Every structure is written in structure tokens, then in C-alpha cells.
């Protein structure tokens, strides 16, 4: 679980790097998760880190799409 706690701040930081006007909404159920979400990563993300995360997240999304796992915000709107 400790490594998952370290992943949250990295992913939040990555999301904030994606756009200059980004906002990240996170969920939590315990006070420890609030602290976890507000703690910055151990180091500033490098360009290589950001590329790795983008590529990895893209691979995961492709696998989900291939398996038919579609998120509601990705569903096409009904055509008239």
C-alpha cells in the first residue's frame, strides 16, 4: 500500500502538467488520503517522467478500450 500512496501525488502532478489551466479533482475516504493527495511527489517530474506516464496511461487506456471498458465521458452522444 505504501507504493500506492506514493503514486497518487505523482499522478496528480502529471495531470496538472497536462494543461496550464488544469484542475484535478480527487476522492478520499480517510484523513490519510487527504494528506496523501496534498503531498507533492518526492521530486519534480522530469520530461522523461511525464513521457513515461503519458505512454503508460495511453497503453492502459488502449487495453481498456479493447476490452470494451468505456468510460461515460468517452461515450459518443446519440446522433439525431
C-alpha positions in Angstrom: 0.0 0.0 0.0 2.9 2.3 0.6 3.8 2.4 -3.1 0.2 3.3 -4.0 0.4 6.2 -1.5 3.4 7.5 -3.5 1.6 7.1 -6.8 -1.3 9.4 -6.1 0.9 12.6 -5.8 2.8 11.6 -9.0 -0.4 11.2 -11.0 -2.0 14.4 -9.6 1.2 16.3 -10.6 1.1 14.7 -14.0 -2.5 15.7 -14.6 -1.6 19.3 -13.5 1.2 19.3 -16.1 -1.1 18.4 -18.9 -2.5 21.9 -19.3 -1.8 25.3 -17.9 -5.5 25.7 -16.8 -5.9 22.1 -15.4 -7.8 21.3 -12.2 -7.6 17.9 -10.6 -10.5 16.5 -8.6 -9.5 13.7 -6.2 -11.5 11.4 -4.0 -10.8 10.4 -0.5 -12.4 8.4 2.3 -9.8 8.9 5.1 -7.8 11.8 6.5 -4.6 9.9 5.5 -5.8 10.1 1.8 -6.3 13.8 2.1 -2.7 14.2 3.3 -1.5 11.7 0.6 -3.3 13.8 -2.2 -1.9 17.1 -0.9 1.7 15.8 -0.6 3.9 16.7 -3.6 5.9 14.0 -5.3 9.3 13.2 -3.8 10.9 15.0 -6.8 9.8 17.3 -9.6 8.7 15.3 -12.6 11.2 15.4 -15.5 10.3 15.4 -19.1 11.2 11.7 -19.2 8.9 11.1 -16.2 6.0 12.8 -18.0 6.6 11.0 -21.2 6.7 7.6 -19.4 3.5 8.3 -17.5 1.7 9.5 -20.7 2.8 6.5 -22.6 1.9 4.1 -19.8 -1.5 5.7 -19.3 -2.1 5.5 -23.0 -1.3 1.8 -23.1 -3.7 1.2 -20.2 -6.5 3.2 -22.0 -6.0 1.1 -25.2 -6.3 -2.1 -23.2 -9.5 -0.9 -21.5 -10.9 0.2 -24.8 -10.0 -3.2 -26.4 -11.8 -4.9 -23.5 -14.9 -2.8 -24.0 -14.3 -0.8 -20.9 -15.6 2.6 -21.9 -15.8 5.5 -19.5 -19.0 7.5 -19.6 -17.2 10.7 -20.7 -15.9 8.8 -23.7 -19.2 7.5 -25.0 -20.4 9.1 -28.2 -23.5 11.2 -27.9 -26.6 9.8 -29.7 -26.9 11.2 -33.2 -30.3 12.8 -34.2 
